[in-house]
Every structure is written in structure tokens, then in C-alpha cells.
């Protein structure tokens, strides 16, 4: 990465310690609920319910410059303050969720086995009863709030598609920092990370090690927070212009296609073609036609074949 004018100027522990006081969290919540996320000193103090003006002013000033900014009209939330409130609303710090296993109607793409969706510990897992291929992705509880049980697979697919679109456009799904993709054989990538978007726990990797040697997998490395999520080629390239056009010409909007059917370990549609130089391919099929994209280790599409 090139030198950036944006550098870390505060210790993260110091910044988050500013939120250890309940009054400060209430100030952030009050600004979140205010019109245009902006309010005067008096409006904030009334919303928080603190009588001591001096004490309130102290807590307010502790947040200025990090989570809120001072304006001519009062105070408004900065992006950091918006993110804290967004995380609270998403249930990342306050909510828990557990969904009884849901049997999916579509069979496992590689083997045709029955698949089941699980949601526990803020993680969606799609598992096959006949092979180790599956999907794993972290999903905040608020994503499923207000939806019937029958809608959960569709919502999970939409969230996965949003996450894939975000990261394939170069942004970390955790901190929005810049990411760099590296493509290689799945078995060669350390898949014991909780942040993985694939069902890639070490037991699964060991069971299918020989088979996974021929499956390409993308590992994204965030230059900001160090996260290393992984995706399969089918998921990462679904928004590539050639793929979008391929499906569109057959009357299908890829945004309506369930991402749960694009599993990263599908040996019938993904393959390592060569290792030096590295080449990996992915094939999409529709109405008897096929589109194959070949990528190098940087995820650059070097060949398209119909």
C-alpha cells in the first residue's frame, strides 16, 4: 500500500475508554435519535436527564473530536458515533439469537445432498449431510429481526451477497479498510479463522484436504485491521460484468439468485488449473449454457470462455 495521509492518531484503548461512562453513551444515543443527528447543549442535557450542567458539559466534551463534533447550532454525530449507534442497533453488543435448524429446499450443488441452515452465536452455517461443502458467515441478530422463519434463508442470502459485493469492491467487511485478495488452493490457506465467510473449520479442511487441493479459494487481507475472510470464486465473481451479462441474457437477475447455492467448495464448478503461474477457474451454468472465468493469484480475470 502507498503512504496515506490518514494515520492512526489515538490509541484504540483510550478511545473506547471514553464510552465506559453511561452518560456518554446516552449522549450518543440522544444525538442518534435527534433530527439530522444534531442537537443543542440544552436539548442533549434534557434528553439525557442530567441536572448538573457542569458535569454534563464534562462528559460531552470528552466525546467531542472522536464521536461528535461541535457546530454553530450545537453538536452532531461524527462517523465514529454513527458506527457505535449502528452496532448497538444491529444487536452486536446487546442482542442474542438462536434459530432452530432450517431444511433448505435446494440440494447441495456438488453432491445433491440435503442441506440445513443453522444460526447460532451470530453465525449462519449451511451444512450438507453428505459432503463437507458448506457456507459460514457472521450475521448480526438485527438482520433477521421482523422476518418469519420461512424468510430466513432468503435474508441470509441477501446479506451474504451484500458482504461479497462490499469486499470484492475492496473494502473490509469489518472495518472498511482496504483489502487485497490472494487466490490459491483451498487447502493451502489457513482456514481456522472465525472471520471466514466459508465453512472452513480445521476439521472440514482435514477431511477434504486432498480434494481441496484442487479447489481455488480467495483470502482477503485487510491492511487496516488484519482480518482475513475467505470466499469461493463463485461468490466473489457473481457481480463480474461477464457473469451479470450471462445471466441477464437468459432472463435472470443475479441479485435474485440465492447466494447460498454458490458454495465455495464446489468441485464441479471450480478448479485449480495450474499452480505456477497460478490459475483458477469457475463455471456458471444456466439453461444448458456455461460461462467459465479464469483468474490469476490476484483475482484478475485473465480468460473468459463460453
N, C-alpha and C positions, 0 to 999 in steps of 0.2 A: 504494500500500500504506500502511496506517496504521502509526504508530510502534509498534515492537516492543520488548519488554523483553529480547529476545535480540539481542545485538550482538557483533560480532567483537572479541575482546579480545586476540588474539595474531596475530602476523604468520605467514601460512602457510609462508613460507620457514623461519622459526625453528622452527615445529612439526615440519615434515618433516625438518629437520636433526637432530632428536632420533633419527631412525631410521637415521642414517648409520653407526652403530656396530652391528656384527653381534651383539654380546652383547644389545643391547636388542631386536633383532628376535627373538632366541632366547627372551628373556623373554616376549615377546608370544605366541610360538608355544607355549611351555610352558603359559601360562595358558589358551590356546585348547584345549589337549589335556587340561587338568586337569578333574576333576569340577566341574560347575557353573561352570567357568572361574574357579575360586578356588583359591589355594594359599598355604601359609605361606612365610616367607622361606627356611627350610631346604629345603623341597620345591622351590622355584624354583631355588635355588642348585645343588641336586643335579641337577635336570633339565638345567640349562644346563651344568653341569660346570665351574664356576669355583671354584678353591680359595681365592682371595684374597677373604675376606669383605668387607673394606673396599672393594675395587674393585667387587665385585658390588653392594654397597649403593649406591655412587655411581651406577652405571648404572640401578639400579632406581628410585632417587629422581628421576632425570631423566625418567622416564616417568609418575610419579605426578602426577595432576591433569590430564593430557592424554589418556593412553591407558589408564591403570589407576588404580584408587582403593585407598586403604588402608582396611582393615576391621578389626574386632575379631579376626577369625580369620586375617588376613594381607593378601592382595591379590587383587583381582578385576579383570577386564577391564571397561572402560567401553565405550560405544557406538563411540567412535573406534577403540579397539583391536579391537573385533569387526569393524569395517569393513575395517581393514587386513588382518586374517586372512582375511576373506571374499574380498577382492580377490586375495589370494595363492592361495586355494583355487580361485577361478574361473579362475586362469591369466592374469589380467590383466597380471601383471608377469613371469610365468615360463614360460608355455606358448605354443606356436605351433600353428597348424592349417591344413591345406590339404586341401580335398576336391575330387576330380575332379568336373566338371560333372554334374549330375543332371537328366535329362529329366523334366519333370513330366507327369503323366497328364492333368490338366485343362488345356484350352486357355486362351489369353488371353481374359478376359471381353469386352474391347471388340472384338477383331478375329478371334478364333478361331485365332490363330497358335500355333505351338508355343513352349513356354516352357522355360527352363533355369534351374536353381538353381546358383549359384556360391557358394563360401565361401573367402575369402582375406583376409588382413590383418584378421582378426576381424570381417569384414563379410559378411553374407548379401546377395546380389543375385539378384533374379529378373528375367530379361530375356526379352523376346519377340523372335522372329526376324522379325516382320512390322511391328511398330509400336514407338514409343518408350516405351510404358507399362510400368512395372515397379515393383519394390519394392527398397528398400535399407535395411538396419538393422544396427547394430553388435550382435554377439553374442559373448560371451566363450567361449573354447575349451571350458571345463568344461561348458557347456550340452549339448554333443554327446558328452561322454565316456561311453563304455559303450553307445552306441547303434549298431545296424547301419546301414549306408548307406541301406537302404530306409526307415528311420525318420526320417532327417534332415529331409525336408520337413514331416512332422507336428510334430517337435520345434521347428523354426523357426517354424511357425505358432503353436504354443502360447506360445513366447517373445514373439512379436510381439503376441499377444493380451494377455499379461501386461503388456507395456510400454505398450500402448494403454490398458489399464484403469488403470494407475498414473498416467499423465499426464493422462488425461481426468478423473481424480478430483482433479487439482490439484497433483500432485507431480512435480517434475523427475525424469527417469529417470537423471540423473547424480548429483545432489547431494541430492535430496529436498526442495529448496527450493520455494516457491510459484511456480506458473506462471500466466500469463494467456494465453488463446487469442485470436487475431485471425484472422478469416476474410476472404479476398479472392480475386480471380482468381489462379490459379497463376502466371501469367507476371509478375505484379506483385510476387511475393515473391522475395527474394534466396535462391535455392536452391543456392548454391555452398558450403554448409556441410557439413563432414564428418559433423556430428551428425544430418543429415537422416535420417528414417526412410523417406523416399521415394527412388526412383531419380530424383534431380533434379539431376544434374550439369549444368553450364552448356551442354555440347554438346546434351544432350537438350532442355533448355529452349529453345535456339535453333532446333532442328529443328522443334519443335512450338509455337513461340511463338504463332502466330495461333490455333491450335487450343486452346492452353492458356488463352487469354483467357477462354474460356467454361467453364473448369473451376475450381470452388472448392477452395481449399486452406487448411488451418489451420496457422498458425505459432504455436507456443507460445513465450513468452518467460519465461525463468526469472529471477526477481528476486534470486536468490542468486548463481548462477554465470554468468548471462548466456547460457546455451545457448539455441539457437533451433531445436529439432527441428520437423519438419513432418509432418503426417498428412493423409490424404484423409478426406472426410466418411464414407465407407463404413466405414472402420476406427474412426474416433473415436466414431461413434454406434451401433456394433454392440451396446453394452450399454445403450442407452437403453430405458426400460421399454416404449415402444410397439413397438420393434423386437424385443425379447425376447418380448413377448406375441404379436406377429405370427408369429414362427417357432414358438413353443411351441404355438399353436393349430393348427399344421399338423404337429405331432409332431416338431419339430426343436429340439434344444438348441443355441443359438448357440455354446456353448463347444465343441461338436463340429464346428462348421463351420470349414473351413480359412480362416484369415485371409489366406493367400496368394492367395485368389480375390477378395479385396476390395481391388483396386488403386485407388490414389488418383486416377489419371488416366483413369478410365473415362468417356468422354463419353456413353455410353448410359444411365448411371445417376446422373450428377452434372451439374449445370449451374448457371451463374450466371444467376439470374433477373432481377436488377436491380442497379445499382451505386449509386444514390442514392435511397433508402437501399439498402444492400447486402442482397441476399437470395440465398442459395444453397440448392439442393435436392439431395437424394439419394434414390434409389428402390431399395428392396429388393424382390425378386421371389421367389415360391415357389408352385409348383403352379398357375400361371396367374394368381395374385393379385399385387397390388402395394401397397406402402406407401411413400408419399412424405413425407419430413420436410423442412420449410423452416426455415432458420436465418438469424439476422442476423449482423452482423460480430463479435458477442461469443460466438457459438456457442450462443445461446439458441434453442431450438426455438419458432418463432412460429406454425407451422401443421403439422397432420398430416392427411394425406389418404389414404383407402383406395379 
